[in-house]
């Protein structure tokens, strides 16, 4: 009984997967919604008018300087060769 119930639930999930659509998404071709959004009076978020950008100019200048003139890479690690059980560093 439980097996029949589980297979019944899974067939509902597979129905959309097995359908063949000619579009990339199910919402493709929804021009009426697109046109209504295009003609909206003020579609922008009110927070987008905030011109106060929180940040530090000194930190931004340091990041730009490090981008233009990157620091030199660290030296490669020392090579350790084991000869007869004793570690010799070259």
PyMOL Python script that loads the backbone (N, CA, C, O; Angstrom):
from pymol import cmd

cmd.read_pdbstr("""\
ATOM      1  N   UNK A   1       0.825  -1.198   0.000  1.00  0.00           N
ATOM      2  CA  UNK A   1       0.000   0.000   0.000  1.00  0.00           C
ATOM      3  C   UNK A   1       0.870   1.263   0.000  1.00  0.00           C
ATOM      4  O   UNK A   1       0.609   2.213  -0.738  1.00  0.00           O
ATOM      5  N   UNK A   2       1.899   1.251   0.837  1.00  0.00           N
ATOM      6  CA  UNK A   2       2.792   2.413   0.917  1.00  0.00           C
ATOM      7  C   UNK A   2       3.566   2.581  -0.385  1.00  0.00           C
ATOM      8  O   UNK A   2       3.819   3.703  -0.824  1.00  0.00           O
ATOM      9  N   UNK A   3       3.941   1.461  -0.998  1.00  0.00           N
ATOM     10  CA  UNK A   3       4.666   1.521  -2.264  1.00  0.00           C
ATOM     11  C   UNK A   3       3.809   2.161  -3.363  1.00  0.00           C
ATOM     12  O   UNK A   3       4.315   2.948  -4.163  1.00  0.00           O
ATOM     13  N   UNK A   4       2.556   1.838  -3.402  1.00  0.00           N
ATOM     14  CA  UNK A   4       1.645   2.419  -4.400  1.00  0.00           C
ATOM     15  C   UNK A   4       1.486   3.922  -4.151  1.00  0.00           C
ATOM     16  O   UNK A   4       1.447   4.712  -5.093  1.00  0.00           O
ATOM     17  N   UNK A   5       1.395   4.303  -2.892  1.00  0.00           N
ATOM     18  CA  UNK A   5       1.258   5.713  -2.546  1.00  0.00           C
ATOM     19  C   UNK A   5       2.502   6.503  -2.956  1.00  0.00           C
ATOM     20  O   UNK A   5       2.391   7.606  -3.492  1.00  0.00           O
ATOM     21  N   UNK A   6       3.687   5.940  -2.704  1.00  0.00           N
ATOM     22  CA  UNK A   6       4.941   6.628  -3.063  1.00  0.00           C
ATOM     23  C   UNK A   6       5.095   6.768  -4.570  1.00  0.00           C
ATOM     24  O   UNK A   6       5.509   7.821  -5.055  1.00  0.00           O
ATOM     25  N   UNK A   7       4.766   5.720  -5.316  1.00  0.00           N
ATOM     26  CA  UNK A   7       4.875   5.816  -6.773  1.00  0.00           C
ATOM     27  C   UNK A   7       3.856   6.801  -7.331  1.00  0.00           C
ATOM     28  O   UNK A   7       4.128   7.471  -8.328  1.00  0.00           O
ATOM     29  N   UNK A   8       2.703   6.897  -6.712  1.00  0.00           N
ATOM     30  CA  UNK A   8       1.700   7.873  -7.150  1.00  0.00           C
ATOM     31  C   UNK A   8       2.179   9.298  -6.954  1.00  0.00           C
ATOM     32  O   UNK A   8       1.910  10.164  -7.787  1.00  0.00           O
ATOM     33  N   UNK A   9       2.889   9.550  -5.858  1.00  0.00           N
ATOM     34  CA  UNK A   9       3.421  10.893  -5.617  1.00  0.00           C
ATOM     35  C   UNK A   9       4.555  11.228  -6.580  1.00  0.00           C
ATOM     36  O   UNK A   9       4.679  12.373  -7.017  1.00  0.00           O
ATOM     37  N   UNK A  10       5.372  10.253  -6.909  1.00  0.00           N
ATOM     38  CA  UNK A  10       6.510  10.510  -7.795  1.00  0.00           C
ATOM     39  C   UNK A  10       6.090  10.717  -9.243  1.00  0.00           C
ATOM     40  O   UNK A  10       6.790  11.412  -9.979  1.00  0.00           O
ATOM     41  N   UNK A  11       4.993  10.151  -9.670  1.00  0.00           N
ATOM     42  CA  UNK A  11       4.564  10.339 -11.051  1.00  0.00           C
ATOM     43  C   UNK A  11       4.133  11.779 -11.309  1.00  0.00           C
ATOM     44  O   UNK A  11       4.235  12.258 -12.438  1.00  0.00           O
ATOM     45  N   UNK A  12       3.659  12.465 -10.292  1.00  0.00           N
ATOM     46  CA  UNK A  12       3.308  13.876 -10.457  1.00  0.00           C
ATOM     47  C   UNK A  12       4.535  14.733 -10.688  1.00  0.00           C
ATOM     48  O   UNK A  12       4.471  15.720 -11.421  1.00  0.00           O
ATOM     49  N   UNK A  13       5.652  14.373 -10.076  1.00  0.00           N
ATOM     50  CA  UNK A  13       6.900  15.132 -10.269  1.00  0.00           C
ATOM     51  C   UNK A  13       7.469  14.906 -11.655  1.00  0.00           C
ATOM     52  O   UNK A  13       8.044  15.820 -12.247  1.00  0.00           O
ATOM     53  N   UNK A  14       7.315  13.702 -12.178  1.00  0.00           N
ATOM     54  CA  UNK A  14       7.917  13.370 -13.463  1.00  0.00           C
ATOM     55  C   UNK A  14       7.099  13.911 -14.630  1.00  0.00           C
ATOM     56  O   UNK A  14       7.599  13.974 -15.753  1.00  0.00           O
ATOM     57  N   UNK A  15       5.853  14.302 -14.384  1.00  0.00           N
ATOM     58  CA  UNK A  15       5.004  14.750 -15.491  1.00  0.00           C
ATOM     59  C   UNK A  15       5.562  16.003 -16.150  1.00  0.00           C
ATOM     60  O   UNK A  15       5.598  16.078 -17.378  1.00  0.00           O
ATOM     61  N   UNK A  16       6.000  16.994 -15.367  1.00  0.00           N
ATOM     62  CA  UNK A  16       6.569  18.203 -15.958  1.00  0.00           C
ATOM     63  C   UNK A  16       7.919  17.918 -16.597  1.00  0.00           C
ATOM     64  O   UNK A  16       8.274  18.542 -17.598  1.00  0.00           O
ATOM     65  N   UNK A  17       8.663  16.998 -16.040  1.00  0.00           N
ATOM     66  CA  UNK A  17       9.980  16.694 -16.584  1.00  0.00           C
ATOM     67  C   UNK A  17       9.872  16.018 -17.947  1.00  0.00           C
ATOM     68  O   UNK A  17      10.711  16.240 -18.820  1.00  0.00           O
ATOM     69  N   UNK A  18       8.855  15.203 -18.129  1.00  0.00           N
ATOM     70  CA  UNK A  18       8.726  14.455 -19.373  1.00  0.00           C
ATOM     71  C   UNK A  18       8.045  15.244 -20.482  1.00  0.00           C
ATOM     72  O   UNK A  18       8.065  14.804 -21.632  1.00  0.00           O
ATOM     73  N   UNK A  19       7.444  16.390 -20.183  1.00  0.00           N
ATOM     74  CA  UNK A  19       6.825  17.206 -21.227  1.00  0.00           C
ATOM     75  C   UNK A  19       7.900  17.836 -22.094  1.00  0.00           C
ATOM     76  O   UNK A  19       8.975  18.185 -21.604  1.00  0.00           O
ATOM     77  N   UNK A  20       7.620  17.979 -23.347  1.00  0.00           N
ATOM     78  CA  UNK A  20       8.570  18.599 -24.272  1.00  0.00           C
ATOM     79  C   UNK A  20       8.068  20.002 -24.607  1.00  0.00           C
ATOM     80  O   UNK A  20       6.956  20.173 -25.106  1.00  0.00           O
ATOM     81  N   UNK A  21       8.899  20.999 -24.327  1.00  0.00           N
ATOM     82  CA  UNK A  21       8.529  22.382 -24.583  1.00  0.00           C
ATOM     83  C   UNK A  21       9.429  22.954 -25.676  1.00  0.00           C
ATOM     84  O   UNK A  21      10.580  22.542 -25.818  1.00  0.00           O
ATOM     85  N   UNK A  22       8.900  23.902 -26.444  1.00  0.00           N
ATOM     86  CA  UNK A  22       9.664  24.540 -27.505  1.00  0.00           C
ATOM     87  C   UNK A  22      10.446  25.741 -27.006  1.00  0.00           C
ATOM     88  O   UNK A  22      11.216  26.320 -27.772  1.00  0.00           O
ATOM     89  N   UNK A  23      10.281  26.133 -25.769  1.00  0.00           N
ATOM     90  CA  UNK A  23      10.939  27.323 -25.238  1.00  0.00           C
ATOM     91  C   UNK A  23      11.948  26.921 -24.169  1.00  0.00           C
ATOM     92  O   UNK A  23      11.966  25.785 -23.697  1.00  0.00           O
ATOM     93  N   UNK A  24      12.786  27.887 -23.802  1.00  0.00           N
ATOM     94  CA  UNK A  24      13.795  27.640 -22.783  1.00  0.00           C
ATOM     95  C   UNK A  24      13.147  27.559 -21.410  1.00  0.00           C
ATOM     96  O   UNK A  24      13.477  26.674 -20.621  1.00  0.00           O
ATOM     97  N   UNK A  25      12.232  28.468 -21.117  1.00  0.00           N
ATOM     98  CA  UNK A  25      11.548  28.464 -19.832  1.00  0.00           C
ATOM     99  C   UNK A  25      10.048  28.410 -20.060  1.00  0.00           C
ATOM    100  O   UNK A  25       9.564  28.641 -21.168  1.00  0.00           O
ATOM    101  N   UNK A  26       9.327  28.105 -19.002  1.00  0.00           N
ATOM    102  CA  UNK A  26       7.869  28.053 -19.116  1.00  0.00           C
ATOM    103  C   UNK A  26       7.262  29.444 -19.239  1.00  0.00           C
ATOM    104  O   UNK A  26       6.129  29.583 -19.699  1.00  0.00           O
ATOM    105  N   UNK A  27       8.013  30.496 -18.827  1.00  0.00           N
ATOM    106  CA  UNK A  27       7.497  31.859 -18.892  1.00  0.00           C
ATOM    107  C   UNK A  27       7.846  32.543 -20.217  1.00  0.00           C
ATOM    108  O   UNK A  27       7.504  33.711 -20.400  1.00  0.00           O
ATOM    109  N   UNK A  28       8.506  31.861 -21.131  1.00  0.00           N
ATOM    110  CA  UNK A  28       8.858  32.471 -22.411  1.00  0.00           C
ATOM    111  C   UNK A  28       7.584  32.780 -23.193  1.00  0.00           C
ATOM    112  O   UNK A  28       6.645  31.985 -23.211  1.00  0.00           O
ATOM    113  N   UNK A  29       7.567  33.939 -23.834  1.00  0.00           N
ATOM    114  CA  UNK A  29       6.414  34.335 -24.621  1.00  0.00           C
ATOM    115  C   UNK A  29       5.353  35.058 -23.825  1.00  0.00           C
ATOM    116  O   UNK A  29       4.231  35.219 -24.304  1.00  0.00           O
ATOM    117  N   UNK A  30       5.673  35.497 -22.626  1.00  0.00           N
ATOM    118  CA  UNK A  30       4.715  36.207 -21.781  1.00  0.00           C
ATOM    119  C   UNK A  30       4.854  37.711 -22.048  1.00  0.00           C
ATOM    120  O   UNK A  30       5.308  38.460 -21.184  1.00  0.00           O
ATOM    121  N   UNK A  31       4.464  38.141 -23.239  1.00  0.00           N
ATOM    122  CA  UNK A  31       4.675  39.534 -23.649  1.00  0.00           C
ATOM    123  C   UNK A  31       3.759  40.505 -22.927  1.00  0.00           C
ATOM    124  O   UNK A  31       4.132  41.662 -22.729  1.00  0.00           O
ATOM    125  N   UNK A  32       2.580  40.071 -22.531  1.00  0.00           N
ATOM    126  CA  UNK A  32       1.681  40.992 -21.837  1.00  0.00           C
ATOM    127  C   UNK A  32       2.269  41.420 -20.499  1.00  0.00           C
ATOM    128  O   UNK A  32       2.203  42.594 -20.136  1.00  0.00           O
ATOM    129  N   UNK A  33       2.838  40.479 -19.771  1.00  0.00           N
ATOM    130  CA  UNK A  33       3.459  40.824 -18.494  1.00  0.00           C
ATOM    131  C   UNK A  33       4.691  41.699 -18.723  1.00  0.00           C
ATOM    132  O   UNK A  33       4.925  42.645 -17.971  1.00  0.00           O
ATOM    133  N   UNK A  34       5.478  41.393 -19.756  1.00  0.00           N
ATOM    134  CA  UNK A  34       6.655  42.186 -20.067  1.00  0.00           C
ATOM    135  C   UNK A  34       6.275  43.623 -20.399  1.00  0.00           C
ATOM    136  O   UNK A  34       6.910  44.559 -19.914  1.00  0.00           O
ATOM    137  N   UNK A  35       5.248  43.804 -21.219  1.00  0.00           N
ATOM    138  CA  UNK A  35       4.829  45.153 -21.593  1.00  0.00           C
ATOM    139  C   UNK A  35       4.282  45.931 -20.403  1.00  0.00           C
ATOM    140  O   UNK A  35       4.510  47.136 -20.302  1.00  0.00           O
ATOM    141  N   UNK A  36       3.571  45.271 -19.510  1.00  0.00           N
ATOM    142  CA  UNK A  36       3.054  45.981 -18.340  1.00  0.00           C
ATOM    143  C   UNK A  36       4.195  46.399 -17.420  1.00  0.00           C
ATOM    144  O   UNK A  36       4.140  47.478 -16.830  1.00  0.00           O
ATOM    145  N   UNK A  37       5.218  45.577 -17.285  1.00  0.00           N
ATOM    146  CA  UNK A  37       6.367  45.951 -16.466  1.00  0.00           C
ATOM    147  C   UNK A  37       7.183  47.052 -17.155  1.00  0.00           C
ATOM    148  O   UNK A  37       7.777  47.894 -16.481  1.00  0.00           O
ATOM    149  N   UNK A  38       7.212  47.048 -18.470  1.00  0.00           N
ATOM    150  CA  UNK A  38       7.962  48.055 -19.216  1.00  0.00           C
ATOM    151  C   UNK A  38       7.342  49.438 -19.053  1.00  0.00           C
ATOM    152  O   UNK A  38       8.060  50.438 -19.042  1.00  0.00           O
ATOM    153  N   UNK A  39       6.024  49.510 -18.928  1.00  0.00           N
ATOM    154  CA  UNK A  39       5.336  50.781 -18.834  1.00  0.00           C
ATOM    155  C   UNK A  39       5.007  51.186 -17.399  1.00  0.00           C
ATOM    156  O   UNK A  39       4.198  52.088 -17.183  1.00  0.00           O
ATOM    157  N   UNK A  40       5.619  50.535 -16.428  1.00  0.00           N
ATOM    158  CA  UNK A  40       5.420  50.908 -15.028  1.00  0.00           C
ATOM    159  C   UNK A  40       6.029  52.280 -14.795  1.00  0.00           C
ATOM    160  O   UNK A  40       7.106  52.574 -15.315  1.00  0.00           O
ATOM    161  N   UNK A  41       5.354  53.127 -14.018  1.00  0.00           N
ATOM    162  CA  UNK A  41       5.799  54.506 -13.818  1.00  0.00           C
ATOM    163  C   UNK A  41       7.152  54.566 -13.125  1.00  0.00           C
ATOM    164  O   UNK A  41       8.051  55.256 -13.605  1.00  0.00           O
ATOM    165  N   UNK A  42       7.321  53.865 -12.011  1.00  0.00           N
ATOM    166  CA  UNK A  42       8.571  53.915 -11.261  1.00  0.00           C
ATOM    167  C   UNK A  42       8.963  52.498 -10.856  1.00  0.00           C
ATOM    168  O   UNK A  42       8.652  52.075  -9.743  1.00  0.00           O
ATOM    169  N   UNK A  43       9.638  51.757 -11.730  1.00  0.00           N
ATOM    170  CA  UNK A  43       9.943  50.376 -11.415  1.00  0.00           C
ATOM    171  C   UNK A  43      11.150  50.205 -10.489  1.00  0.00           C
ATOM    172  O   UNK A  43      11.442  49.086 -10.066  1.00  0.00           O
ATOM    173  N   UNK A  44      11.860  51.303 -10.166  1.00  0.00           N
ATOM    174  CA  UNK A  44      13.076  51.180  -9.375  1.00  0.00           C
ATOM    175  C   UNK A  44      12.770  51.046  -7.888  1.00  0.00           C
ATOM    176  O   UNK A  44      11.753  51.536  -7.398  1.00  0.00           O
ATOM    177  N   UNK A  45      13.644  50.394  -7.207  1.00  0.00           N
ATOM    178  CA  UNK A  45      13.561  50.263  -5.761  1.00  0.00           C
ATOM    179  C   UNK A  45      13.887  51.617  -5.135  1.00  0.00           C
ATOM    180  O   UNK A  45      14.844  52.252  -5.578  1.00  0.00           O
ATOM    181  N   UNK A  46      13.154  52.096  -4.138  1.00  0.00           N
ATOM    182  CA  UNK A  46      13.447  53.398  -3.532  1.00  0.00           C
ATOM    183  C   UNK A  46      14.838  53.463  -2.903  1.00  0.00           C
ATOM    184  O   UNK A  46      15.420  54.543  -2.805  1.00  0.00           O
ATOM    185  N   UNK A  47      15.367  52.342  -2.485  1.00  0.00           N
ATOM    186  CA  UNK A  47      16.694  52.330  -1.872  1.00  0.00           C
ATOM    187  C   UNK A  47      17.773  52.601  -2.921  1.00  0.00           C
ATOM    188  O   UNK A  47      18.884  52.994  -2.565  1.00  0.00           O
ATOM    189  N   UNK A  48      17.470  52.401  -4.195  1.00  0.00           N
ATOM    190  CA  UNK A  48      18.475  52.611  -5.239  1.00  0.00           C
ATOM    191  C   UNK A  48      18.829  54.086  -5.414  1.00  0.00           C
ATOM    192  O   UNK A  48      19.824  54.400  -6.067  1.00  0.00           O
ATOM    193  N   UNK A  49      18.039  54.995  -4.847  1.00  0.00           N
ATOM    194  CA  UNK A  49      18.345  56.425  -4.949  1.00  0.00           C
ATOM    195  C   UNK A  49      19.332  56.882  -3.884  1.00  0.00           C
ATOM    196  O   UNK A  49      19.705  58.055  -3.855  1.00  0.00           O
ATOM    197  N   UNK A  50      19.759  55.986  -3.017  1.00  0.00           N
ATOM    198  CA  UNK A  50      20.719  56.314  -1.963  1.00  0.00           C
ATOM    199  C   UNK A  50      22.091  56.526  -2.603  1.00  0.00           C
ATOM    200  O   UNK A  50      22.674  55.586  -3.143  1.00  0.00           O
ATOM    201  N   UNK A  51      22.605  57.746  -2.547  1.00  0.00           N
ATOM    202  CA  UNK A  51      23.906  58.056  -3.155  1.00  0.00           C
ATOM    203  C   UNK A  51      25.041  58.014  -2.146  1.00  0.00           C
ATOM    204  O   UNK A  51      26.198  58.223  -2.513  1.00  0.00           O
ATOM    205  N   UNK A  52      24.735  57.748  -0.887  1.00  0.00           N
ATOM    206  CA  UNK A  52      25.780  57.662   0.137  1.00  0.00           C
ATOM    207  C   UNK A  52      26.390  56.268   0.099  1.00  0.00           C
ATOM    208  O   UNK A  52      25.762  55.304   0.537  1.00  0.00           O
ATOM    209  N   UNK A  53      27.602  56.155  -0.420  1.00  0.00           N
ATOM    210  CA  UNK A  53      28.285  54.877  -0.529  1.00  0.00           C
ATOM    211  C   UNK A  53      29.205  54.741   0.675  1.00  0.00           C
ATOM    212  O   UNK A  53      30.144  55.518   0.853  1.00  0.00           O
ATOM    213  N   UNK A  54      28.917  53.741   1.494  1.00  0.00           N
ATOM    214  CA  UNK A  54      29.740  53.535   2.670  1.00  0.00           C
ATOM    215  C   UNK A  54      31.029  52.842   2.254  1.00  0.00           C
ATOM    216  O   UNK A  54      31.000  51.780   1.632  1.00  0.00           O
ATOM    217  N   UNK A  55      32.142  53.441   2.595  1.00  0.00           N
ATOM    218  CA  UNK A  55      33.438  52.869   2.266  1.00  0.00           C
ATOM    219  C   UNK A  55      34.538  53.823   2.663  1.00  0.00           C
ATOM    220  O   UNK A  55      34.290  54.986   2.980  1.00  0.00           O
ATOM    221  N   UNK A  56      35.737  53.325   2.644  1.00  0.00           N
ATOM    222  CA  UNK A  56      36.901  54.101   3.034  1.00  0.00           C
ATOM    223  C   UNK A  56      37.746  54.367   1.793  1.00  0.00           C
ATOM    224  O   UNK A  56      38.151  53.428   1.108  1.00  0.00           O
ATOM    225  N   UNK A  57      38.013  55.632   1.500  1.00  0.00           N
ATOM    226  CA  UNK A  57      38.805  55.984   0.324  1.00  0.00           C
ATOM    227  C   UNK A  57      40.243  55.523   0.429  1.00  0.00           C
ATOM    228  O   UNK A  57      40.846  55.140  -0.573  1.00  0.00           O
ATOM    229  N   UNK A  58      40.802  55.555   1.633  1.00  0.00           N
ATOM    230  CA  UNK A  58      42.184  55.116   1.815  1.00  0.00           C
ATOM    231  C   UNK A  58      42.310  53.624   1.534  1.00  0.00           C
ATOM    232  O   UNK A  58      43.267  53.181   0.899  1.00  0.00           O
ATOM    233  N   UNK A  59      41.339  52.858   2.009  1.00  0.00           N
ATOM    234  CA  UNK A  59      41.369  51.415   1.765  1.00  0.00           C
ATOM    235  C   UNK A  59      41.190  51.122   0.276  1.00  0.00           C
ATOM    236  O   UNK A  59      41.860  50.240  -0.262  1.00  0.00           O
ATOM    237  N   UNK A  60      40.299  51.845  -0.392  1.00  0.00           N
ATOM    238  CA  UNK A  60      40.090  51.637  -1.824  1.00  0.00           C
ATOM    239  C   UNK A  60      41.338  52.002  -2.618  1.00  0.00           C
ATOM    240  O   UNK A  60      41.669  51.326  -3.592  1.00  0.00           O
ATOM    241  N   UNK A  61      42.037  53.070  -2.211  1.00  0.00           N
ATOM    242  CA  UNK A  61      43.265  53.459  -2.903  1.00  0.00           C
ATOM    243  C   UNK A  61      44.348  52.413  -2.708  1.00  0.00           C
ATOM    244  O   UNK A  61      45.106  52.128  -3.635  1.00  0.00           O
ATOM    245  N   UNK A  62      44.433  51.836  -1.512  1.00  0.00           N
ATOM    246  CA  UNK A  62      45.429  50.790  -1.269  1.00  0.00           C
ATOM    247  C   UNK A  62      45.146  49.549  -2.100  1.00  0.00           C
ATOM    248  O   UNK A  62      46.071  48.914  -2.606  1.00  0.00           O
ATOM    249  N   UNK A  63      43.883  49.204  -2.240  1.00  0.00           N
ATOM    250  CA  UNK A  63      43.523  48.039  -3.054  1.00  0.00           C
ATOM    251  C   UNK A  63      43.855  48.298  -4.517  1.00  0.00           C
ATOM    252  O   UNK A  63      44.357  47.408  -5.204  1.00  0.00           O
ATOM    253  N   UNK A  64      43.577  49.517  -5.004  1.00  0.00           N
ATOM    254  CA  UNK A  64      43.907  49.851  -6.391  1.00  0.00           C
ATOM    255  C   UNK A  64      45.414  49.833  -6.609  1.00  0.00           C
ATOM    256  O   UNK A  64      45.885  49.391  -7.656  1.00  0.00           O
ATOM    257  N   UNK A  65      46.178  50.316  -5.618  1.00  0.00           N
ATOM    258  CA  UNK A  65      47.637  50.314  -5.738  1.00  0.00           C
ATOM    259  C   UNK A  65      48.165  48.880  -5.776  1.00  0.00           C
ATOM    260  O   UNK A  65      49.053  48.571  -6.570  1.00  0.00           O
ATOM    261  N   UNK A  66      47.625  48.001  -4.924  1.00  0.00           N
ATOM    262  CA  UNK A  66      48.059  46.602  -4.936  1.00  0.00           C
ATOM    263  C   UNK A  66      47.655  45.895  -6.227  1.00  0.00           C
ATOM    264  O   UNK A  66      48.309  44.936  -6.638  1.00  0.00           O
ATOM    265  N   UNK A  67      46.593  46.357  -6.861  1.00  0.00           N
ATOM    266  CA  UNK A  67      46.186  45.770  -8.131  1.00  0.00           C
ATOM    267  C   UNK A  67      47.150  46.178  -9.239  1.00  0.00           C
ATOM    268  O   UNK A  67      47.527  45.355 -10.073  1.00  0.00           O
ATOM    269  N   UNK A  68      47.550  47.455  -9.246  1.00  0.00           N
ATOM    270  CA  UNK A  68      48.476  47.935 -10.283  1.00  0.00           C
ATOM    271  C   UNK A  68      49.888  47.426 -10.061  1.00  0.00           C
ATOM    272  O   UNK A  68      50.573  47.060 -11.016  1.00  0.00           O
ATOM    273  N   UNK A  69      50.332  47.400  -8.804  1.00  0.00           N
ATOM    274  CA  UNK A  69      51.691  46.991  -8.472  1.00  0.00           C
ATOM    275  C   UNK A  69      51.620  45.866  -7.440  1.00  0.00           C
ATOM    276  O   UNK A  69      51.727  46.125  -6.242  1.00  0.00           O
ATOM    277  N   UNK A  70      51.442  44.624  -7.888  1.00  0.00           N
ATOM    278  CA  UNK A  70      51.291  43.525  -6.931  1.00  0.00           C
ATOM    279  C   UNK A  70      52.589  43.285  -6.165  1.00  0.00           C
ATOM    280  O   UNK A  70      53.673  43.509  -6.703  1.00  0.00           O
ATOM    281  N   UNK A  71      52.490  42.832  -4.918  1.00  0.00           N
ATOM    282  CA  UNK A  71      53.696  42.544  -4.157  1.00  0.00           C
ATOM    283  C   UNK A  71      54.428  41.349  -4.762  1.00  0.00           C
ATOM    284  O   UNK A  71      53.807  40.503  -5.407  1.00  0.00           O
ATOM    285  N   UNK A  72      55.758  41.273  -4.557  1.00  0.00           N
ATOM    286  CA  UNK A  72      56.494  40.142  -5.139  1.00  0.00           C
ATOM    287  C   UNK A  72      56.061  38.830  -4.492  1.00  0.00           C
ATOM    288  O   UNK A  72      55.648  38.813  -3.333  1.00  0.00           O
ATOM    289  N   UNK A  73      56.155  37.734  -5.241  1.00  0.00           N
ATOM    290  CA  UNK A  73      55.745  36.451  -4.676  1.00  0.00           C
ATOM    291  C   UNK A  73      56.720  36.020  -3.578  1.00  0.00           C
ATOM    292  O   UNK A  73      57.885  36.416  -3.601  1.00  0.00           O
ATOM    293  N   UNK A  74      56.261  35.221  -2.625  1.00  0.00           N
ATOM    294  CA  UNK A  74      57.166  34.759  -1.564  1.00  0.00           C
ATOM    295  C   UNK A  74      58.220  33.819  -2.138  1.00  0.00           C
ATOM    296  O   UNK A  74      57.993  33.189  -3.171  1.00  0.00           O
ATOM    297  N   UNK A  75      59.367  33.720  -1.476  1.00  0.00           N
ATOM    298  CA  UNK A  75      60.409  32.814  -1.984  1.00  0.00           C
ATOM    299  C   UNK A  75      59.941  31.363  -1.883  1.00  0.00           C
ATOM    300  O   UNK A  75      59.136  31.023  -1.016  1.00  0.00           O
ATOM    301  N   UNK A  76      60.448  30.517  -2.767  1.00  0.00           N
ATOM    302  CA  UNK A  76      60.027  29.111  -2.714  1.00  0.00           C
ATOM    303  C   UNK A  76      60.525  28.456  -1.428  1.00  0.00           C
ATOM    304  O   UNK A  76      61.543  28.877  -0.878  1.00  0.00           O
ATOM    305  N   UNK A  77      59.837  27.452  -0.950  1.00  0.00           N
ATOM    306  CA  UNK A  77      60.273  26.781   0.275  1.00  0.00           C
ATOM    307  C   UNK A  77      61.580  26.021   0.050  1.00  0.00           C
ATOM    308  O   UNK A  77      61.911  25.631  -1.070  1.00  0.00           O
ATOM    309  N   UNK A  78      62.308  25.824   1.143  1.00  0.00           N
ATOM    310  CA  UNK A  78      63.579  25.094   1.054  1.00  0.00           C
ATOM    311  C   UNK A  78      63.315  23.644   0.680  1.00  0.00           C
ATOM    312  O   UNK A  78      62.308  23.056   1.074  1.00  0.00           O
ATOM    313  N   UNK A  79      64.238  23.080  -0.087  1.00  0.00           N
ATOM    314  CA  UNK A  79      64.111  21.693  -0.525  1.00  0.00           C
ATOM    315  C   UNK A  79      64.818  20.809   0.494  1.00  0.00           C
ATOM    316  O   UNK A  79      65.988  21.031   0.805  1.00  0.00           O
ATOM    317  N   UNK A  80      64.123  19.823   1.009  1.00  0.00           N
ATOM    318  CA  UNK A  80      64.690  18.892   1.982  1.00  0.00           C
ATOM    319  C   UNK A  80      64.905  17.558   1.302  1.00  0.00           C
ATOM    320  O   UNK A  80      63.986  16.989   0.712  1.00  0.00           O
ATOM    321  N   UNK A  81      66.143  17.060   1.393  1.00  0.00           N
ATOM    322  CA  UNK A  81      66.486  15.772   0.796  1.00  0.00           C
ATOM    323  C   UNK A  81      66.837  14.822   1.931  1.00  0.00           C
ATOM    324  O   UNK A  81      67.707  15.128   2.747  1.00  0.00           O
ATOM    325  N   UNK A  82      66.175  13.681   1.993  1.00  0.00           N
ATOM    326  CA  UNK A  82      66.477  12.681   3.001  1.00  0.00           C
ATOM    327  C   UNK A  82      67.502  11.696   2.446  1.00  0.00           C
ATOM    328  O   UNK A  82      67.230  10.972   1.488  1.00  0.00           O
ATOM    329  N   UNK A  83      68.672  11.681   3.058  1.00  0.00           N
ATOM    330  CA  UNK A  83      69.724  10.741   2.654  1.00  0.00           C
ATOM    331  C   UNK A  83      70.040   9.873   3.862  1.00  0.00           C
ATOM    332  O   UNK A  83      70.592  10.359   4.849  1.00  0.00           O
ATOM    333  N   UNK A  84      69.703   8.626   3.793  1.00  0.00           N
ATOM    334  CA  UNK A  84      70.010   7.702   4.867  1.00  0.00           C
ATOM    335  C   UNK A  84      69.304   8.034   6.171  1.00  0.00           C
ATOM    336  O   UNK A  84      69.816   7.720   7.246  1.00  0.00           O
ATOM    337  N   UNK A  85      68.135   8.665   6.095  1.00  0.00           N
ATOM    338  CA  UNK A  85      67.366   8.942   7.297  1.00  0.00           C
ATOM    339  C   UNK A  85      67.658  10.284   7.925  1.00  0.00           C
ATOM    340  O   UNK A  85      66.956  10.669   8.859  1.00  0.00           O
ATOM    341  N   UNK A  86      68.662  11.023   7.462  1.00  0.00           N
ATOM    342  CA  UNK A  86      68.941  12.342   8.034  1.00  0.00           C
ATOM    343  C   UNK A  86      68.482  13.411   7.062  1.00  0.00           C
ATOM    344  O   UNK A  86      68.691  13.284   5.856  1.00  0.00           O
ATOM    345  N   UNK A  87      67.866  14.450   7.565  1.00  0.00           N
ATOM    346  CA  UNK A  87      67.384  15.531   6.716  1.00  0.00           C
ATOM    347  C   UNK A  87      68.489  16.527   6.394  1.00  0.00           C
ATOM    348  O   UNK A  87      69.078  17.104   7.309  1.00  0.00           O
ATOM    349  N   UNK A  88      68.781  16.741   5.121  1.00  0.00           N
ATOM    350  CA  UNK A  88      69.798  17.697   4.700  1.00  0.00           C
ATOM    351  C   UNK A  88      69.097  18.777   3.904  1.00  0.00           C
ATOM    352  O   UNK A  88      68.389  18.480   2.942  1.00  0.00           O
ATOM    353  N   UNK A  89      69.288  20.042   4.297  1.00  0.00           N
ATOM    354  CA  UNK A  89      68.650  21.162   3.625  1.00  0.00           C
ATOM    355  C   UNK A  89      69.643  21.808   2.678  1.00  0.00           C
ATOM    356  O   UNK A  89      70.779  22.096   3.056  1.00  0.00           O
ATOM    357  N   UNK A  90      69.218  22.032   1.465  1.00  0.00           N
ATOM    358  CA  UNK A  90      70.098  22.682   0.481  1.00  0.00           C
ATOM    359  C   UNK A  90      69.665  24.107   0.286  1.00  0.00           C
ATOM    360  O   UNK A  90      70.271  24.834  -0.501  1.00  0.00           O
TER     361      UNK A  90
END
""", "prot")
cmd.dss("prot")
cmd.show_as("cartoon", "prot")
cmd.util.cbc("prot")
cmd.orient("prot")
